[in-house]
Every structure is written in C-alpha cells, then in structure tokens.
Amino acid sequence: MRVRFLVIGVGFSFVLASGTELLAAEPKDGDACKVTSGANQGKVGTYTEGTTWCEGNWGGTECKDAQGNSKCTSKSSVHRFPPGVVAAINAYFELADSSDPQKLKDWETKFKAEAKKTGSVVVITARNKTITFDGDAQKLAKQFREEQEESPKTQR
C-alpha cells in the first residue's frame, strides 16, 4: 500500500508539475476532442474545420451551440492549479505513507488545507478548491485503458 501511494503520488505530481504547460495549449485541427453535450455526448473524435467540429467514425458535432456555449472539450485540457496548490498536493503525497498523525497536522497548518482519506479515495481541500483522487490500482488501470481506447489513432 505504501509503495502504491508513493508511485501514484509521484505520477500525479509529475502530471501537475510538468504537464500543465503542455496541456494549456489551444486545440488545433487533428487534436483529440470529446463531445460534452447533445446527441453525441461522450463521443471522442478529432477537431476539424478550425476546431469548430468534433468528428469521428460516429459522425460529427458542431462545438458551439446556437447560444455560443461549448459542446466539446479537448481530451488534453485540465484545470491549471496555482503553484501553491500544486505544492500542497505534492507535499501531501510525500507524507501519505507516514503513520505519524502529527505530519498530517503540520501539513494542514502549513498549507491551510485539509485531507481526508477513505479507503483508496483522498479528498484534498485547499484554497477553496476540492480535489478528489481515487488511488485504487484497478480503477486507475481501467481508466487508463478506457482513455487509450477512446483516443483516436494517429495517422503515420
């Protein structure tokens, strides 16, 4: 269990620290997209027509409705956490394997944050943001498999 949390924590930290710059780029034609509302909700495809459409072997969806609301999201878009929140999350995962309750209290005081763990689920609240993370190895493996299957195949 200790090793699993450490590996998950390191992986999550890497995504937060190194991935935000890459993931913040605006989508372009050919990038993966996912339909967030309408008849094709949940379908994954690629942006076309200057990123105004998300299309796949299932058909296509215009990415803005009549009111201008977005109906598509980039598969690579994530929330950009402020550096202080990233530091708090990284510090939490560094102490996650500790059995010393004082370390958690020190972390909560230092970062003005709170963490609650129930089974494999960790809920971290810091700076008016709540992050829920499920570290169950089977659920993570299933999620990664599904994302791999949903990603459109790139042409070579």
ABEGO torsion letter per residue (X at the ends): XAAAAAAAAAAAAAAAAAAAAAAABBBBBGBBBBBABEAABGBBBBBBGGGABBBBAAEBBBABBAAGBBABBBAABBBBBBAAAAAAAAAAAAAAABABAAAAAAAAAAAGBBBBBBEABBBBBBGGBBBBBBABAAAAAAAAAAAAAABBBBBX
